[in-house]
């Protein structure tokens, strides 16, 4: 994997410096290694026949993973893509059955939209463990936070890809807000998002970022995802 290769290269540089110092009887000067930065990449609204398979190929190309926040109605139409997401090593997240404003429906309907979708996605994917929830539109209030015993994941870097549909602007939006421990939001269903993902992953790798799913981000940071809270970063 690319991130392992980077680590081995850094180790090799350190060992070579020490060897040269010994051979020439010089004092060893420590070689600084920039700490690896980690971010989570997320996609809302899929899976999509337009882009999901292509996104998975791009993620594989760059040795990256992501969390796909899935709508149940789209999952039923694209069952094979749910399996493909899991097989690639990425994560399924909950984006409600029908992409509703959770604050605008009653408690029973909110329960159906969230828990019903979770049951559906677990059945289709076989994914175990806590399934993170992203409320459509980022629409969340204290009632919803209290109602669901789930990690409720928002974002810190907004690509606005659904709006701009322009590769350069998508990249600029993300790069202007990127930070270690951040969470990037993109959308499944746009060809420009596929190309932007490919170029962003190359840029982030060059900047020593490792790009992973939300659950992996918290695991790598040795933290648990909080419940009943809005999650925007993992510090």
RAZIZI-V310886 format. One line per field, one symbol per residue. phi: phi as a letter, one per 30 degrees, with the letter a starting at -180 (. if undefined). psi: psi as a letter, one per 40 degrees, with the letter a starting at -180 (. if undefined). burial: 1 if it has 24 or more other C-alpha atoms within 12 Angstrom, else 0. A space follows every 50 residues. Layout:
# RAZIZI-V310886
phi->???
psi->???
burial->???
This chain:
# RAZIZI-V310886
phi->.dddeddddddddddddddddddchcddcecdcdddcbbccbbciddbdd beddddddddechbbaccdcdddddddbedddddddddjdccccbidbhc dddccddddddddcddddddddddcidcidcdccdeiidbbdededdcdb dcccacbcdhddcdhbedddedddddbdaeidbccbbckbdddddddedd ddddddcicccbddddeddddhbcddchbdccbbc
psi->iddddddddddddddddddddddefihhhhhihhhhihihhihieaihdd eddddddddddefiiihhhhhdddddefdddddddddeeiihihfidefi hdeeiidddddddddddddddddddehiahhihhhiefhiiddddddhgi hhhbiehhdfddddfhdddddddddeeiiheihhhaihehdddddddddd ddddddefihhiidddddddefiihiifihhdih.
burial->00100000000000000000000000000000000111111111111100 11111111110111111111111111011011111101111111111111 11100000011011101111110110100011111101110001101101 11111111111100101011101110011111111111111111111111 11011001111111111101100010001111110
